Amino acid sequence: MKTRFKMSSLALVLTLSAPIAVANSANGISANVAADLLYQLEMLQQEVSQLRGQVEQQNYELSKLKSLSKERYIDLDKRLSTLSTQAAPAMLNNSTQTAVASNNPVSSQQAGGGSSSSVKSLAAAPVKLEEPSADAKAAYNSAYALVRERNFEGAQTSLRAFAEKYPNNTLTGNAHYWLGELALVLGNQGEALVQFKIVQDSFSGHSKVPDAIYKLGIVNDQLGNKTLAKDSLNRVITNFPDSNAAALAANYLNDMK
């Protein structure tokens, strides 16, 4: 490639030098002036080559930024596609689970500015989760259907209403997890931290806990909290080694190093 470029440059120089030589003969231009013109031409060619390289580098960086900005949307789409092939969401948690409230209640300030009215209802003493009633199942399925339809703002409103009405339900952990995902899609990382921490701190044993901790690592990394991010990702790998979240966490940690 370099050889071809040099040959092209030489050909261009020779081509352009011909009229200069003619002009030199016809108009009496000195050899020094002709040599200076050829030198300036060569310098211009080098500058054009450098500018072309800078443009290519900028195009690469722009493409990379676009890819990163779409990552959270792609991740959500993958999760939605996976869940659409599984059983109904209301059947995901069919056994009574015990919720352990956090010793350090989650607040919007601790989580980076996000807020949720459902935080207060779950940052209390441990409670016994209830099996979802027919009404609870219908409410959750209706809210989750909005997620599948990509009606993100509508889904957020419905899931918040569900979490407030059924704070001790076995499906409430799922609701808070999806509220975290939706917050990311809607650009509110602080709110996402709040929701994922609720799942982590108040729904011990829930199937969404590994995913929530993994997401805490991702969001903290996006916010520049590298130490917190690595701590969450390592906890997923240590505490849930057989989960999909653990494999994702390991890959993410490798990319961070």
Secondary structure, DSSP 4 states (H G I P E B T S, - for coil): -HHHHHHHHHHHHHHHHHHHHHHHHHH---HHHHHHHHHHHHHHHHHHHHHHHHHHHHHHHHHHHHHHHTHHHHHHHHHHHHHHTSS-GGGS--S--EE---SS---TTTTTS---TTHHHHSSS-EE-B---HHHHHHHHHHHHHHHTT-HHHHHHHHHHHHHH-TTBTTHHHHHHHHHHHHHHTT-HHHHHHHHHHHHHH-TT-TTHHHHHHHHHHHHHHTT-HHHHHHHHHHHHHH-TTSHHHHHHHHHHHHH-
